[in-house]
Amino acid sequence: MSAPSRVPFPAAARTLLRDTVITAVDDLVRARGWAATTMSDVAGASGVSRQTLYNEFGSRSALVEAYMTREIEALVAEVAASVRGHRDDAHQALRNAFELFLKLASDEPVVQVIVADADDGELIRLLTGLGQRLASERIAQLIPEVWPQVSSADAQLVAESLVRLAISHALLPSLDPGVVASGVSRMLAPFVNEILSAGSDAAGRSRR
């Protein structure tokens, strides 16, 4: 049996540094919000110097982007796991994933901070830009993985539509997540049926 590969010390140290700093950002954001959090605060909570912080992240904006990236990817990973668990029923997968996203977002500190700091605009722009891009990419990759008959173009269309709807509802919640998810699932059901059946028909013809 070959020995497991080892991560070089510089790479492991950098990963530890970034994880420690981003965890400190999360703690500070939960306690006081992003607007009131300075780089000095983050450095002190992380146990590193401000220079080390700037050397690694470059700027306050880049730091919050790294924080938001981690939170968004963790949230999307949970949604993806839910989808994979319902691969035999695409409509159930869609409904459950949308509801789970909204429930997770309602407890996600970065979303709550964005809502609270809506007048500032910086975090909303990051979420609607970075968040949509990251989540859309992950969901667009997930759909053909779970349902191989769906084309990449249709997967991209579904992913972008779902993510835009999900972020909108997360930032401006109006109804219970279950009610919203059921409505979205019902609205998209005809298109979901179309892309699933079209893909299956195309696969069937190719086997003839």
C-alpha positions in Angstrom: 0.0 0.0 0.0 1.4 3.4 -1.0 1.8 6.0 1.7 -0.8 8.8 1.7 0.3 12.0 0.0 1.3 14.7 2.3 0.3 18.4 1.9 3.5 20.5 1.9 3.9 22.6 5.0 3.5 26.0 3.3 0.2 25.0 1.7 -1.1 23.4 5.0 -0.1 26.5 6.9 -1.8 28.8 4.5 -5.0 26.8 4.6 -4.9 26.9 8.4 -4.4 30.7 8.3 -7.3 31.3 6.0 -9.6 29.0 7.9 -8.7 30.7 11.2 -9.2 34.2 9.8 -12.5 33.4 8.0 -13.8 31.7 11.2 -12.9 34.9 13.1 -14.7 36.9 10.5 -17.8 34.7 11.0 -17.7 35.2 14.8 -17.3 39.0 14.4 -20.1 39.2 11.8 -22.5 37.3 14.0 -21.6 39.5 17.0 -21.5 43.0 15.4 -22.2 42.9 11.7 -19.7 43.5 8.8 -20.0 47.3 8.8 -18.6 47.5 12.4 -15.9 44.9 11.8 -12.4 46.3 11.0 -9.3 44.6 9.8 -7.7 45.2 13.2 -10.7 43.4 14.8 -10.2 40.5 12.5 -6.4 40.4 13.1 -6.9 40.5 16.8 -9.5 37.7 16.8 -7.3 35.6 14.5 -4.1 36.1 16.5 -2.2 37.5 13.5 -0.9 40.9 12.6 -2.8 43.3 10.3 0.1 43.0 7.8 -0.3 39.2 7.7 -4.0 39.7 7.0 -3.3 42.1 4.2 -0.5 39.9 2.8 -3.0 37.0 2.5 -6.2 38.7 1.5 -5.1 42.0 0.0 -8.1 44.1 1.2 -11.1 44.2 3.4 -13.3 43.6 0.3 -11.3 40.5 -0.7 -11.6 39.2 2.9 -15.4 39.5 2.9 -15.5 37.9 -0.5 -13.5 34.9 0.8 -15.9 34.7 3.8 -19.0 34.8 1.6 -17.5 32.2 -0.8 -17.0 29.7 2.1 -20.5 30.3 3.4 -22.2 30.0 0.0 -20.3 26.9 -1.0 -21.2 25.2 2.3 -24.9 26.1 1.8 -24.9 24.9 -1.8 -23.2 21.6 -0.7 -26.1 20.9 1.7 -28.6 21.6 -1.1 -26.7 19.4 -3.5 -26.7 16.5 -1.0 -30.5 16.9 -0.7 -30.9 16.8 -4.5 -28.8 13.6 -4.8 -31.0 12.0 -2.2 -34.1 12.5 -4.4 -32.7 11.6 -7.8 -35.7 9.4 -8.5 -38.1 12.3 -8.3 -36.9 15.5 -9.9 -39.9 17.5 -8.7 -39.5 16.4 -5.1 -35.8 17.1 -5.4 -36.5 20.6 -6.7 -39.1 21.4 -4.0 -37.0 20.0 -1.1 -33.8 21.7 -2.3 -35.5 25.1 -2.7 -37.1 24.8 0.8 -33.8 23.7 2.4 -31.9 26.6 0.8 -34.4 29.1 2.2 -34.4 27.5 5.6 -30.6 27.5 5.7 -30.4 31.1 4.4 -32.8 32.2 7.2 -30.2 31.0 9.8 -27.1 32.0 7.8 -25.4 35.0 9.5 -24.0 36.5 6.3 -27.6 36.6 4.8 -28.9 38.3 7.9 -26.1 40.8 7.9 -26.8 41.6 4.3 -30.4 42.2 5.1 -29.6 44.3 8.1 -27.0 46.3 6.1 -29.1 46.7 3.0 -28.5 50.5 2.9 -24.8 50.0 2.5 -25.2 48.0 -0.8 -21.7 46.4 -0.8 -22.7 43.1 0.6 -25.9 42.9 -1.5 -23.8 43.5 -4.6 -21.4 40.7 -3.6 -24.2 38.2 -2.8 -26.1 38.9 -6.0 -22.9 38.8 -8.1 -20.6 36.3 -6.4 -23.5 34.3 -4.9 -25.4 33.9 -8.1 -22.2 32.9 -10.0 -21.0 30.4 -7.5 -24.3 28.8 -6.8 -25.4 28.7 -10.5 -22.1 27.0 -11.5 -22.5 24.4 -8.8 -26.1 23.7 -9.6 -25.5 23.6 -13.3 -22.9 21.0 -12.8 -25.1 19.0 -10.4 -28.1 18.7 -12.6 -26.5 16.6 -15.4 -24.6 14.6 -12.8 -27.9 13.5 -11.2 -30.0 13.5 -14.5 -27.6 12.8 -17.3 -30.3 13.2 -20.0 -30.5 16.9 -19.3 -28.4 19.1 -21.7 -25.8 21.5 -20.3 -27.7 24.4 -21.8 -31.0 23.4 -20.0 -29.1 22.7 -16.8 -27.6 26.2 -16.9 -31.0 27.8 -17.6 -32.6 25.9 -14.6 -29.7 26.7 -12.3 -29.6 30.4 -13.0 -33.4 30.7 -12.7 -33.5 28.8 -9.4 -30.6 30.7 -7.9 -32.0 34.1 -8.8 -35.3 33.1 -7.3 -33.7 31.6 -4.2 -31.5 34.7 -3.5 -34.5 37.0 -4.0 -36.7 35.1 -1.6 -33.8 34.8 0.9 -33.2 38.5 1.0 -36.9 39.5 1.0 -38.7 36.6 2.7 -42.5 36.9 2.6 -43.9 33.4 3.1 -43.0 30.1 4.8 -40.1 28.4 2.9 -42.3 25.3 2.3 -45.0 27.4 0.7 -42.5 29.2 -1.5 -40.8 26.0 -2.5 -44.1 24.4 -3.5 -45.0 27.3 -5.6 -41.7 27.5 -7.4 -41.8 23.7 -8.0 -45.3 23.9 -9.4 -44.3 26.8 -11.7 -41.2 25.1 -13.1 -42.8 21.6 -13.3 -43.7 21.8 -17.0 -40.2 22.8 -18.0 -38.7 20.2 -15.8 -40.9 17.5 -17.4 -39.9 18.8 -20.9 -36.1 18.7 -20.4 -36.3 15.3 -18.7 -38.4 13.7 -21.4 -36.6 15.4 -24.2 -33.3 14.1 -22.9 -34.7 10.6 -22.4 -36.2 10.6 -26.0 -32.8 11.7 -27.4 -31.0 9.0 -25.5 -33.5 6.4 -26.7 -33.0 7.4 -30.4 -29.3 7.3 -30.1 -29.4 3.7 -28.9 -31.5 2.5 -31.9 
